[in-house]
Amino acid sequence: MIFFNIGLRGMGMMVCAASLVYPLTYIFGIEKSDMITMGSIGFAFVMFFFISFLMKVFIGEMKGAEEIFSLSFLLVSIFLFILSYATSVIIYRKKEF
């Protein structure tokens, strides 16, 4: 079960980090890709600890809390990625090349 939790958290971190890369690349361009990558990784860690904090406040220490946290972090990350995709499409349509 521990590999399941680690897998969900790892996928959540990747998807959460990717959710900022696409719109920020359209805004700032590929010249600032290092800044965008580091910022998106930082954002993923902030979201990880923020959701962890919220889970401890609302759920506390109960049986199965680790699995609930891992799944909820992945679901929030997927939601942010979908929101990021919609934002990227809007930015791309307004951008003049």
C-alpha positions in Angstrom: 0.0 0.0 0.0 2.9 2.3 0.6 3.9 2.1 -3.1 0.4 3.1 -4.1 0.6 6.2 -1.9 4.1 7.1 -3.2 2.9 6.6 -6.8 -0.2 8.8 -6.4 1.9 11.5 -4.7 4.6 11.4 -7.4 2.0 11.6 -10.2 0.3 14.5 -8.4 3.6 16.3 -8.1 4.3 15.9 -11.8 0.9 17.0 -12.9 0.8 19.9 -10.5 4.2 21.1 -11.7 3.1 20.8 -15.3 0.0 22.8 -14.6 2.0 26.0 -14.4 4.5 25.3 -17.2 2.1 25.6 -20.2 0.4 29.0 -19.5 3.6 30.6 -18.2 5.5 29.5 -21.3 2.9 31.2 -23.4 3.1 34.4 -21.3 6.9 34.7 -20.8 8.2 32.7 -23.7 10.8 29.9 -23.9 13.6 32.2 -22.9 12.5 32.1 -19.3 12.1 28.4 -19.2 14.4 27.9 -16.2 12.5 30.4 -14.1 9.2 28.8 -15.2 10.4 25.2 -14.3 11.7 26.2 -10.9 8.6 28.2 -10.1 6.3 25.4 -11.1 8.2 22.9 -9.0 8.0 25.3 -6.1 4.3 25.6 -6.7 3.9 21.8 -6.6 5.6 21.6 -3.3 3.5 24.5 -1.8 0.3 22.7 -3.0 1.5 19.4 -1.5 2.1 20.9 1.9 -1.0 23.1 1.7 -3.3 20.1 1.0 -1.5 18.1 3.6 -2.1 20.9 6.2 -5.8 21.1 5.2 -6.2 17.3 5.5 -4.7 17.3 9.0 -7.0 20.2 10.0 -10.2 18.7 8.7 -9.6 14.9 8.9 -6.9 14.7 11.6 -5.3 11.4 12.4 -7.6 8.6 11.3 -7.1 5.3 9.7 -6.7 5.6 5.9 -5.8 9.3 6.1 -2.6 8.8 4.0 -4.5 7.2 1.2 -7.2 9.9 1.2 -4.4 12.6 1.1 -2.6 10.9 -1.8 -5.8 10.5 -3.8 -7.1 14.0 -3.0 -3.7 15.6 -4.0 -3.8 13.8 -7.3 -7.3 14.9 -8.0 -6.6 18.5 -7.1 -3.5 18.3 -9.4 -5.6 17.0 -12.3 -8.1 19.8 -11.7 -5.4 22.4 -11.8 -4.0 20.8 -15.0 -7.4 21.0 -16.7 -7.7 24.6 -15.5 -4.2 25.3 -16.9 -5.1 23.8 -20.2 -8.2 26.0 -20.5 -6.1 29.1 -19.6 -3.4 28.1 -22.1 -5.9 27.9 -24.9 -7.3 31.3 -24.1 -3.8 32.8 -24.0 -2.8 31.1 -27.2 -5.9 32.5 -29.0 -5.2 36.0 -27.8 -1.5 35.9 -28.6 -0.4 37.6 -31.8 2.5 35.9 -33.6 
